[in-house]
Amino acid sequence: MSLSRRDFIKRSAALTAASYIGMTLPGAATARAAEELTWHRGSCRLCGVGCRVQLGVNAKGVAVALRGEPKSRTNFGYLCMKGMMFYRIMSHPDRLTKPLYRESKQQPFREISWDEALDIAAHKFAAAKREHGPDSTAYYGSGQCLTEETYLFQKIMRTALQTNNVEGNPRLCMASAVGGYLSSFGADEPIGSYANIEKSSCIFLIGSNMAEAHPVLFRRVMRHKLDNRDQVKIINADPRFSATSRIADLHLQFKPGTDLALLNAMAYTIIDEKLFDQQFLADYATFRQGKAEEVDMTAYWQSLQDYSPEKTAAICGGNIDAEKIRAAARLFATSKGSVSFWCMGINQRKRGVWANNLIHNLHILTGQLCREGADSFSLTGQPNACGGVREGGGLCHILPGHRPVDNEKLRNQVEDAWGIPRGRIAPKPGAHTMKMFQQVNAGAIKALWINCTSPAQSLPNVDLYRQGMAREDVFIVTSDIFPTRTTELSNLVLPTAFHFEKSGVYGCSERRSQLTLKAVEPPGDARPETWIATEWCARMADQLQDPVALQAVKPFLGKEMAVAQPQAIWDEYTQQLTKHRDNDLRGASYQVLGQMADGVQWPAPTEDYALTGGTGIKFVKGIDPLASSESKDDKPFQFYGPAHPDRKLWVWLRPQAGADEEPDSSWPLFLSTGRVIDHWHTTSMTGRIPELMRANPYSFVEINPRDARQYGISPNDMVEIETRRGKVTMPAKVVEGPIVGTVFAYWHDMHEDRMINKVVKDSFDPGSKEPEFKICACRIRRVSSPQALKPFVVS
C-alpha cells in the first residue's frame, strides 16, 4: 500500500494522537489483509507494560504486520504507535548480520566467522581473568534481554569467571524502586496489578508522564476516568505540565527536587486530620528511621512538623498552595481505593529510594494496600527489567530468585542448584553500573561484554565514560541488532536475533511472565544470545582448563537453539531457583505459558495455580498461595517479604533532600529530561521506523514562555544548553509545560549535537546507586534562528 506524502504526514499525526490514548488505528494489521498470514502470539518489545501482540507472517516467512492480542487482560488488544510498528525493523537494511572484529579501535571492522568471533571473545576474557583477576571482567546487560539470556549470562560470569560484575541498564531506571519496595514492604515488585485501575476511585500520578511513556496503560486510566467522571479523581504531581496532566482533577506543579517535602506534607495532613487507618497500622506496620532503627508513631509525627502544608507550599513553589496539598491528601486517604503510579521522575533522583518510601508511606498509613482498587505501583521502563534483571539475578548485588549476593546461606543455595562447589560464587557484590564504568575509565576492567543496550548514549555525563570505552586496553564485546554509539567503541560486534526471531520470556511491571516463541528466521548469521553465550563459555572453560566453568552451560550445550535451549534454561531457573521464593514460578512452564493469552503472575508454585493466571494480589490469604504457608494468626494479610524478619510493613522517616546539583547565579535553571511518545530510549530501533522519525525526527527543548522571553528565545530557535559537563544545541519549543526556571529536553536523539545525556549529572543515590538523570543545573542561550536539522547517523 503506497501513501502520498500528504497522506503519510496525516497518518503519522493520527498515529501520534492515537498513541496518547493507547489505541490501534485501522490499517496497522489490515493493510495486508489480502495476504494469507499466520499469526504468532507474543509480547511487545518496548516498554514495561507487557502488552500482548500477534505478529503476522506471510507465506515467505516475512513479518509484515502486527496487532494487539484481544484476549489479553493487560492491553485488551490495544497498542501504541511504537508497539504496532516495531516489526518494521526486523528486515531493516541496517541490521547486523555478520560478526565484526577489529584488534584496535582505530581500525575499521572486518567480517569474521562465528568460530573466530567466539574464540576471540573466549581468549580475551580468559586472559583477563588469568592476568588481572576475575574482577577485571564484567557483563553489562539490559532490561530488554529475555529472562533466559540474563539468567545465563549472570550464571557464566559468576560460575566461569567468578565475578559479580554483573550489571544492566535497569540500574539506571529501576534500582530505586527495588530499594523502595524492599525497605518498605520487605519484598521487591508491586503488590497488586493493573486490574486495580478500573477498581480505584483515586489515582495518584507522580513523576510519570504516563501518556507518553506508557500510553496503553494511560488509556486504561483515561477510560476509567471518562466512564466515572464524578466518582474517580486523578491527582498529578509533576514539575512539568504534560499530556498526562490534562486529565487530572488536581495538578500539583512543584519546583524540581522538592517532591519529598510534598509527600511528607500529604502524610502530615493524613495524621493531622486523623485520616489514617489505626487498625491497619497496629496490625501490620512499624516505624523506622536511619538504618532501620524502630521508633513509634509519636517520633514519626514529630519528624513531620517541618512539613505542614503551609511550610511545604513555600518549599515547593510553583502552583502549590497549602489547600491543594490538603485536598490531595484527603482525596487519597478517603478514597475507597487509591492507586499510585510513578516512574523515572521519582526513581532517577539522588534520594530516589526515599521518594519511593514516602509514596509507600501514604499507602501504609491509610491501609490502601492488598485490596481491590488500592496499590503502590512503580512503572517499569523496559519489557524485562523486572523478569530478567530483578528476578533473574542481573545486578551485581543479587542472585536469581531475589537472593542477596552477600548472604552465604542463599549463595550456597544457588551453588547447590548449579552443581558447583560452595564458595565458587564470590561473596562480595560486584561493581554497580556507575562504578563499573568508572573502573572501565581507570582501565581496571579489561574485558567487558555489553548486551542489547547502548551505554555510550544512555549513561549520564556520557562523554566522560566514552573516554574509558575508547581505551585500547579495554576489550569490548557488543551483542546487538543494529549499529549504535556503543558498537562504535567496540572491538567485537556480534549480530543477535531479534524478538520473534528467538524464544523466551519477559516479565512485565505487574509480576507477569509472558512467553514469545520464535516465528521468523533472523537475518544473515544473526544468532540468539543463549546460543552465543553457551558457545562462548564452553570455549572459555577450555582455555581456562576449568571443568567448573563448563558446568555453567553444560546442561544447555548441543540443544536446538530455537526453543529447546531457552526452554531448558527457563526450566533450570524456575524449578531450581524460584522454588519457595517470593517469585515462585515452578508452575509456569513453557507449556503453560504457551496456553496463556496474557501470561502468569507470580507467585505461581503449581501448574494448576498458574493456569488460573497466577496471583493478582500478593500477601492476601486465599489469593496468594504463599501468604498462608507459614501464617500463625487469623489476620487476612501475611507480609512474608524476605527482607523484613518481623513480617511487617515499614513506615520510614525520610526528610526533604534536594538534588545533588541545584541552580545558582552562574547556572540559573533546572534541566530535566524524559521521553517523547514517538520514540523509545536511544532510538536504535524506533529511529529506523520512517513514520516515527517523520513524526519526531530530533530532540528539542521545552522552555516556559516566561523564561523564553527573559532569554530572547522564540519557537524553533536553536538553543544551547550548557552545564558544568558540556554543551548541546537543539531547537526550542516554547510551551506552558515546564515550571518557570526549568527546561526539559528529550533524550532519544543519537546526534552528537543533541545528545542530552552528555550534560546531565552522574551523581547517584547512595542506597540504590541509581543516577540522578532528572535534575541538574544549566544555563541557556539562543545561538541562531531555526535551522534545517539532520537526523542522527550511526556508522
N, C-alpha and C positions, 0 to 999 in steps of 0.2 A: 504494500500500500504506500504510494508516494504522496507527499504533502507539499503544497506550495509553501514558500517562506512565510506568507501571511498566516496560513492555517497552522504552520508549525509554531509560530510565536503565540497564536491564540491558544493552541493546545498546551504549550508549555505554561502559560499563565493559568490556564484552567487546572492543570496538574498541581501547580503550586498551591492554588486555593484549595484544591481537594485535599492536599496533604495536611493542611491546617486542621481539617476536621476528620482526618483519617478515613477517607473514603476511596473506593476504587471506581475510576471512571470507565464507562463502556469503551471498549477498544483495547484495553490493556491485555486482555486474554482472548478477545473475539476478532482481532484484526486478521487472524489466520484461521477463522472458523471453517473455511472451505477445506483446509487440510485435515487429514486424519492424524490426530495426535494421541499419544499416550500420556497420561497424567501421573506424576510421581509426587507423593506427599513428602513434605519436609518442613524445615523451619526457615524463617527469614535469616539472611546472612548478616544483617546490620545490627540495629540497636538491641538492648536487652529485654524488650517487651516479650519476645518469644512468639511473634505472630506465626501462625502456621500457613504454609503456602502449598501450591501444587505447580510443579514445573511441567510445561507442555513440551514434549519431544516429538519431532516429526519422524517420518519413516526412514530418513537418512541418519537418525541418531543425533540430530542437532536440536539444542534447546531454542525454541522460538517464541515462547510465551510463558507468562507466569500469572497465577491468580490466587486469591485467598482461599483457604480451606473453610468452607461454610460450617462444618461440624465442630470447629474449634471454639471452645469457650473462652479462649484468650482474645481473639480478634474477630470471631464470628464472620469470617470471610472478607473482612475489610483489610486493605493495605494502604500504606502511604505511597507517595510517588517514588521514593527511593526503593522501597520494598518491591514494588511491582516491576521495577526495571533492572534489578541487579543481574538478571540473566543475560542482559546485553553484553556484559563484559566477558562472558565465558569464551566467546570466539573472537575477542578483540585482537587486532593485529599486534598490539603491544605485549601480549602475553609472553612470559618467559617460557621457552620450550627446550632449551639445552643447558646443561651445566656450563658455567663460565668461570674462568680462572685467570688470575694474574699473580705472580710472585710479589711484585712491587705495586703499590697503589698508584704509582706514577705511570704504569704501563697500561696499554689497552687490554681488555679482556680477550681471551680466546676460548673457543668452544672445546670442551673435552668430553670424554665418555663418563658414564656413571662410575665405572670401575676406578678410573683415575681420580675422579672427584672424591669418592668415598675413601680411597687410600690416602689422599692428601689430607682430608679432614681428620682421619684416624691418626695419621702420623703427627700432625700439628698438636692435637690435644694430648696425645700420649707423651710427646716430647715435653710439652709444657708441664705436665704433671711430674715427670721424672726430674726435670731440670730445675723447676721453680716451685714444686709442691702443688697439692690438689687445688688450693685456692687461687692459683694463677689461671684457672679455667672458670668459665661462667656460661650460664644459659639465660637468655632474656626472651621471654615468650609473650603471649598475647591472650586477651580475653576473647579473641576471635578463633583461637585454636579449638579443635574438638577436645572433649574431655580425655579421650583416649590418647591424643597427641601430648597434651600437657602432662598427663599421668606418666606416660612412657619416658618423656624427656627428663622429668624430675627424678624418675627411678634410675635412669642411666647416670645422671650427674651424681646422685648420692651413693649409688652402688659401685659403678665402674670407676668414676673419677674421685669419689669420696669427698665431695664438696657440697655444701649447702648454698653455694652461689647460684641459686635458682630464683629468678625473679620474672616479672611480667608487667606489662603496661597497666593492669588493674591497680598496681601500686600508685599510679598517677591519678586514679579516679575513685576507687572503692575502698582503699585501706582505712580511711577514717570511718566509713560506715561499718566496716568489720569491727574496728575498735569500739565504736559506739554500741553495737549490738552485744559484743562480748562483755563490756563493762556494765551495761545497763540490764541486760536480760540473761547474761551468762551463756548465751549461745549465739552463733552467727546466723544471719539471714532473718528476713521478716517472719512474724508470727502467722500472719494471715495471707490473703490472696487478693487478686484483683476483684473477685466477686464482692468484696466489701464496698466497692464503689457504688454499685446500684442499691446497696442496703444502707448507705450512710445518709445522714442529714446535715453534716458539716464536713467540708473538705478543706484542709489547710495545706496550701501550696507555698513552699518557701525555698528559695534558691534553686528553682527549677522552671525553665521555660518549656513546659511540657508540650505546648502546642507545636513547637518546632523540633524538640529533641525526641519526643515520644508521641507522635501525632495520633497514632491509632488508640493509644491509651487515653489521650486527651479527648478523643471522640467519645469515649465512654463517659468521661466526666461531664463533657458538654451535653451529651444526650440526657444524662441523668438530671442535670440542672434544668434543661429545657422542658423535660417531662414533669418536673416538680418545682416549678419556679418559686413558689412561696415556701415550700417545705424544706428545700435544700439551700444551704448558704455556703458560699465559697469565699474563703479568705486567701488573698495572695500577698505574700510579703517578699519584696524584692527591691533592690536599689534601682531597678530599671522597669519601666512600664513596657511590657512585652505583649506579644499576641496572646499569651496566657492570661494576662491581667484583664483583658477585655470582658471576660465572663465573670469576674469577681464581684461579689456584693460589697466587699471591703478590701481596698488595696492599701497596704502599708509600705510606703516607699521611704526607705531609711538610708542613711549615709553608709557606704561600704565599711565593713568591719565592725558594725555595731549590732549585729544580729544576736550575739549572746546576751546583750543587755535587753533587747526586745523580748527574747524568750524568757529571761528571768522576770521581766515585768509582767508577762502573762501569768507566770507562776505566782507572783506576788498577789495579783488580783484574785486568782483562784483561792489562795489561802485566806486573804483578807476578807473576801466575801463569802467564805465558807462554802465554796463550790466543789471542794474535794470529796472523795469517796473514803470516808473514815474507815469503813469496814474492810474495803479492799486493801488499804494501806496496812491495817492491822494484821490481816491475814497473809499478805504476800510481799510486803516491801520493808526494806530498811534504808536508812540514810547514810551516805558515805561521803568522806572528804579525803583530800590528799591521796595517799597510797592505800585507799580502801579502808581507812580508819572509820569505824562505826560511830555515828553520832545520833542524836534524837531530833525529833521534828522541831523542837524549840531552837536548836542550833541552826537547822535549815531555815527557819523563818527569820532568824537573826541575820543570816547571810544574804537575805533578800532585801534588807532595809535600804540598801543603796539603789534599789531598782523599783521604787514606786513609779506608777505611770507618769507622774509629773517630772521626776528626776530623769526617767528614761527618755521621755519625749525630747528633753534638752540634749541628751547624749546622741540620740538617733538623728535629729534634724529632719530634713525632708518634709513630707506632708503628714508626719505623725504628730498627733497630739494625745494627751492623756486619755481622752474619752474614746479615741479609736483603739487604743491598747486595751482598755477595759471592755469595749464592745467585742473585740476579737476573743479575749479570754472567756467572756460569758457565752458567746456562741459556741466555742469549743467545749466548754465544760458542761453546758446544759443540754447539748445535743443528744438525741437518742443514740447516735453513733457518729463518732468523729474519726476521720481518716486523714493522716498526714502523708504528704509526698514531698520528697526533696531529692536533689541530685548534686551536681558539682558546685553549685553556689554555696552549699553547706560543706561538702567534703573537701574541696580544694582550698583549705584555709589553714593558717598557722595553728589554729586550735579547732580543727575540724572534728576531732573526737569529742571535744567538749560541746561543740554545737549539736552534734548528734545526741549526746547525753541529755541536753536541755530539751530537745524535742521529745525524747522518750520520757523525760520527767513529766511533761504535761499529760501524757497518756497514763502513766502510773498514778499520778496524783488524782486523776478523775476516774480511774477504772475503765478507761476507753481502750481496752485490750481484750482479746480472747472471746469476743462475741461478734455477732454479725454487725457489719457496718462500722467497726472500730478497729483501727490498726495504725501502727507507726512504721511506715514503709519507705525504705530507701530505693530509689530507682537506679537501675544499672545502665551503664553506657554502652556495653558491648554484649554480644549474644551469649558469651560463655564465661564472662568474668566470674560469675557465681559457680556454675557447674564445674568448669575445668580448673580454675585457679584457686578459688576459695575452698571448694570441696575436694578437689583432686590433688592439692598439695603443691600449687605452683608459685609459692612465695618462699622467701629464704627462711622464714621462721616457722613454717607449718609443714606437716606431713599429711598424706591423704587421710580423709575422714576427720578433718578439723583437729589434728593432733599437733600440739606444740613440739618443735624440734628438741627443745631443752628439757623435756620430760622423759627421763630414762625409761620408765615403765612403758610409756606409749611408743617410744622409739624402738624398744625391744619388740613390741607387738608387730611393728612394721617389718623389722628384720626377720622375725619368725615367719611372717606371711610370705616374705620374699625368698625364704630359704637361704639366707646369708648369715654369717657368724654375727653374734651380738657384739656390738662395738664397731661394726663396719661403718654405720652411718655416723658422721661427725656429730658430736654433742652440741657444738656451738652453732647458732644460726649464722647464715651467710651474710653477704652484703646486700642491703636493700638497694633499690634502684639508684637513688642518688649517690649512695656510697659506691655502688658498683661502677658507675661511670666516672666517679672521682678516681677510683683505682685504675680504670682504663686510662684516664688522663695521666696518671702517675707512672703508667707502664707496669703496674703490679699485676694486672690481669693480662695474660699473654695470648689467650685463645678464648674468643667469645663467639657463641652461636646466637644469632638473632633470628627469631622465627615469627613470621606473619605480623610484623609491626615495623614502624619506622622511627626509632628514637632520634635519628638525625633531623627530624622535624618536630616530633612530639614532646621532647624534653623541654623543660623550662630553661631559660638562659642557654639556648641550644648551641649557639656558636662556641661557647666555652667547651662543651662536651664533644662537639665535632672535631675539635683540635685533637682530642685523645683518640677518637675513632680513626683519624687520619694518620696516626703514628705508624711507622713502618714495622716497629717491633710488636705490634698488636695484630694478631691474625684474626680476621673477622669472616665468619660464615654467615650469609644471609639466605634464608629459605623463604621464598615468596612467589607471588604470581605475576607481579609487574616490577619494572624498574622503579626505584624510589630514591629519595635523597639518601637513604641508608645503603642501598646497593652501590651508590657512587663511592662509598667509603669502604667497600668490602674487598676481600681477596677472592672469595669463593662464593658464587651466587648459584643457588640450586632451585630449579623450577619445580613448583609444587602443584598438586592437583587442587582444584577449587571446590567449593560447595557443590554438591550433587555429582561431583566427579570422584568422590570417595564416600565412605560411610562413617558415621559416628554420631555422637550425642552432644547436644547443647543443653545447658541448664540455665533457664531464664530467671528473671528477678523474683518470681514467686515460688522458688524452690521446685520448679517443674522441669523434669528431664524429658527431652524430645529427640527422637531418632530421625535422621535423614540418611537414606540409603543411596548408594551410587545409582545414577540414572543415565549418565553420558560418559564418554571417554574424555580424559584430559588431552590437551593438545600436545603434539610432539612427544618429547621424552619426559614431560612433567610426571611426577610421582607423588603418591600420598606421603605425608610426613611420617606415618608409622612405619612404612617400609624404609624410608630414608634413615630414620633413627635406628631401626633394628639392624640394618646392614652396617651402618657406621659403627655401632657399638661392638658388633661381632669382630670387625677388623681391628678396632681399638683394643679389645681384650687380647687379641692375638699379639699385637705389638707390645702390650704391657706384660704379656705372658702371665696373665692373671685369670684363672678359671672363675673366680668370684665375679669378676667384671662381666664375664659372659653370662652369668646367671641372670643379669638384668633383662636380657632379651631372649634367653634360650627357649622359654615357652612359646615364643611367637615366631621364631625362625622357620622359614620354609612354608609358612601359611599363605594361602591365597590372599592377595592384598586388598581386593575389593570389599569383602565382607568378613571373611573368616579371621583375618588378622586383627582388625579393630574389635571384632566381637570377642575374641579371646582376651584382649586387653581389658575390655569392659567387664567381662566376667571375673577376671582376677581382681580388678578394682572393687567391684560391687560385692562379690561374695566373700572376699577376704579382708578388705579394708574398711567397708562401711558397716560390717556386722556389729550390732549393739552400739553403734554410734548414733548421734542425733540425726545424721543424714543417711540412715539405713536405707539402702536401695536394693537389697537382695531380691526383692520381688519384681524388679523392673528389668527383666532380661530383654534382649533384642526381640525375642518372640512376643513378649507382652507389649513392649514399646511400639512394635510394628502394628499392633491392633488398635492403638490409641490415637484418636484424631488430634488430641492436644497434649499427650504425654502424661507423665505420672509425677505427682508432688510427693516429695519425701517428708517424713519417713514412710516407707512402704516396705516393711520387712518380709512380707509374704506375697506370693503371686496373686492370691485371691484379693488381698487388700489393694495391690497395685492395679488390678483390673477394674476397681471402682474409681480409679483416678488418683488415689493416694489421699494425703492429708491436707484438707483445706485450711484448717486452723491448728497450729501446734499447741501443745500444753493443755488441751481440753480433754478431760476424761470422756470416753465414749466416742470421740472423734479421732484423737491422736493415739495410736496403738502403744506408744511408748509412755504416755502420761500415767497409765495405771500400773505399769510393770513393777514399780518399787514403792508405790504410794502406801502410806501408813495412816492416812486420815481420810475423812469423807468430804474434804473440800473439792470443789469442782475442777480446780486447776492444779497442775503439777509442773512447777518450773524446774525441770530436770537439767537445765543447762550446765554442761560440764565445767564451765569457768567459775561458777558460784557454788561453793560447797554447802552454803546454807540454803540453797534452792529457793532463793528469794530474788525479787526484782530490786535493783538498787537505784535510789534517787540520789543524784550527785549534786554536791555543792560546787558550782563552777562559776567563777567571776567573769565579768566582761574582760575580754582580751582583744585588742585591736590587731590590725595587720602588722606584719613584720616591717613593712615599709609604707609610710603614710606621707601625704603631701606636706611640703614646706615652701618657703619663699622661692627656692630655686626650681622645685618640681611641684607645681601648684595643683595638679589634677590627679585624681584616681584613674588608673587604667584597669579595665576588666575585659574579659574575653569570653567567648562562647560559640555556640553552633548556629548555623543558618539551616533552615528547613531543607534546602535543596541538596545539601552535601553532608557527608559523614566523615568525621575525623580528618585525616590528611588528604582526602580526595584521591588517593591512589586508585580507588575503584570508581566512585561517583564522578570524579573528574574526567572519566573516559566515556561517560554517557552523554551524548550530544544534547538531549533535552534538558538535562540537569545543568550542563555547562551554559546552555543558552539562557536559562532562567537566572543563573547566578554565576557568571564566569570568573569573578575575582572577589577578593575580600574588600571590605570597606569599613570605615569607622563611623559610628554613630556619635553625634555631638548635639547636646542640648542647645536649642536656639539662643538662650542667653549666653552660653559660652561661645557659640559661633559668632555672635555679634561682638563680644569682647575681643575675639582674636581675628576679626575681619574675615571670617570664613563663610563662603556661600556653598549651596548644594553642589556636589560633584567637583569642587576644588580639590586639588591634590594637597594632602596634609602630611607633614612629617610628624611622626610620633617618636619622641626621644625619651629614653630612660637612662639610668646610670649604666646600663648594659649595652646600649646601642640605639640605632635608629631604623625605622621602616617608614615607607611612604605609601599611602593609599588614598583613594577618593573619599570625600566626606559625604555623609548622609545626615542632614540637619533634621532632627526629629525630637519630639517630646517623648523620648524613651529613657535615656539615662538621666538620673538625677543631676541637678546642676553641680558642676565640679567633678563630673565623671565622664570619661569617654569609654566607648565599648567597641571592641574590634572582634571580627570573626577569625578563627584560627585555622581554617581549612586550606588556605592558599599555599601552594608549594613555591610560588615565585619568590626568589631571594629578596626582592624589594619589599614584599608584603608579608613575609613570614613572621607573624606577630610573636611566636614563641622565642624569637631571637632577643626580645627585650623584656619579657616577663621575668620575675624573680624566682630563684631556685631555693629559697628558704623552705623548710618543711616542718610539719607537725612533729614534735618530739615523741609523741606516742605512736602515731600511725606511720610516720615517715613519708606521708603524702605531701607533695609540694603545694605551695600556695599560689597556684596559677591565677587565682581570681582577683588579686589585689596587688598593685604596686603603684608607685608614684611616677608621673610623667609630665612632660610639657609638650605643647603642640604649636605648630606654626603653619601658615599657608605658604606653600612653595611655588604653586603655579595654578593657572586656570585648568579646567578639565582637559584631560589627555586621552588619546586612544591607548588603551592598555592591552598588553599582550598577556595571554594566559601562560601558566607555567609550562616549562618544558623539562622533562627528565631524560637525560641521555641514556 
